[in-house]
Amino acid sequence: MYLELLFTQKKPKEVKQETEVKTVKTNHGEKVTKKSVKVATRETSNIELDKNDKNNKNKIDQDRVSSTIKVEKEVYIDNDDSGYNSLSKETYYISKGRTYIFSPIEKGLA
């Protein structure tokens, strides 16, 4: 009996993450207060190869084509010493130089 197993690799993805923190200190004479805003951005996209290079496994530098980028951005605020509190989260897509934002409404997405 011959048994053949096929293993498939999930589509490779490119992930970029960036966290930016801005802190403002205010001197009130006797007391100094500190407020911080943290913005965490994550971009995810599939790695897609040019059709001419897709079947040429021997080519070392295969050309990539642009693909849709999913951007997730979270904003946190710290007004006190209890840590960051989530303020907002938005998700949008970038495809062919255009940005697409989907907002939930009662009957679906706008």
SULTA-V851001 format. One record per residue. RES is the residue in three letters. PHI is phi in radians with two decimals (999 if undefined). OMEGA is omega as a letter, one per 40 degrees, with the letter a starting at -180 (* if undefined). D_FIRST is the distance of its C-alpha to the first C-alpha in whole Angstrom. Layout:
res & phi & omega & d_first
RES & PHI & OMEGA & D_FIRST
RES & PHI & OMEGA & D_FIRST
//
This chain:
res & phi & omega & d_first
MET & 999 & a & 0
TYR & -1.95 & a & 4
LEU & -2.04 & a & 7
GLU & -2.01 & i & 10
LEU & -1.91 & i & 13
LEU & -1.96 & i & 16
PHE & -1.88 & i & 20
THR & -1.96 & i & 23
GLN & -1.62 & i & 26
LYS & -1.11 & i & 29
LYS & -1.03 & i & 32
PRO & -1.17 & a & 34
LYS & -2.18 & i & 37
GLU & -1.91 & a & 41
VAL & -2.19 & i & 43
LYS & -2.11 & i & 47
GLN & -2.20 & i & 49
GLU & -2.49 & i & 52
THR & -2.18 & a & 55
GLU & -2.13 & a & 59
VAL & -2.13 & i & 61
LYS & -2.10 & a & 65
THR & -2.15 & i & 67
VAL & -2.09 & i & 71
LYS & -1.88 & a & 73
THR & -2.10 & i & 77
ASN & -1.66 & i & 80
HIS & -1.82 & a & 82
GLY & 1.54 & a & 85
GLU & -1.47 & a & 84
LYS & -2.30 & i & 80
VAL & -1.94 & i & 77
THR & -1.84 & a & 74
LYS & -2.22 & i & 71
LYS & -2.22 & a & 69
SER & -2.23 & i & 65
VAL & -2.19 & i & 63
LYS & -2.07 & i & 60
VAL & -2.05 & i & 57
ALA & -1.89 & a & 54
THR & -2.07 & i & 52
ARG & -2.27 & i & 48
GLU & -1.95 & a & 47
THR & -2.24 & i & 43
SER & -2.57 & i & 42
ASN & -1.33 & i & 39
ILE & -1.58 & a & 38
GLU & -2.11 & a & 38
LEU & -1.71 & i & 38
ASP & -1.03 & a & 40
LYS & -0.98 & a & 38
ASN & -1.20 & a & 39
ASP & -1.68 & a & 37
LYS & -1.02 & a & 34
ASN & -1.62 & a & 32
ASN & -1.70 & a & 34
LYS & -1.23 & a & 32
ASN & -1.45 & a & 34
LYS & -1.32 & a & 37
ILE & -1.34 & a & 38
ASP & -1.73 & a & 41
GLN & -1.32 & a & 39
ASP & -1.40 & i & 42
ARG & -1.78 & i & 42
VAL & -1.95 & a & 43
SER & -1.24 & i & 45
SER & -2.28 & a & 43
THR & -1.15 & a & 45
ILE & -1.89 & i & 46
LYS & -1.71 & a & 46
VAL & -1.99 & i & 49
GLU & -2.04 & a & 50
LYS & -2.17 & i & 53
GLU & -2.06 & i & 54
VAL & -2.00 & i & 58
TYR & -2.09 & i & 59
ILE & -2.29 & i & 63
ASP & -2.18 & i & 64
ASN & -1.66 & a & 68
ASP & -2.53 & a & 68
ASP & -1.61 & a & 67
SER & -1.58 & i & 64
GLY & 1.74 & a & 61
TYR & -1.38 & i & 60
ASN & -2.00 & a & 60
SER & -1.20 & a & 58
LEU & -1.77 & a & 60
SER & -2.75 & i & 58
LYS & -2.47 & i & 54
GLU & -2.34 & i & 54
THR & -2.25 & i & 51
TYR & -2.55 & a & 51
TYR & -2.17 & i & 49
ILE & -2.10 & a & 50
SER & -2.46 & i & 49
LYS & 0.91 & i & 50
GLY & 1.40 & i & 54
ARG & -1.97 & a & 54
THR & -1.81 & a & 54
TYR & -2.10 & i & 53
ILE & -2.04 & i & 54
PHE & -1.92 & a & 53
SER & -2.02 & a & 55
PRO & -1.25 & i & 54
ILE & -2.30 & a & 57
GLU & -0.98 & a & 57
LYS & -1.73 & i & 55
GLY & 2.43 & a & 52
LEU & -2.02 & i & 53
ALA & -1.87 & * & 56
//
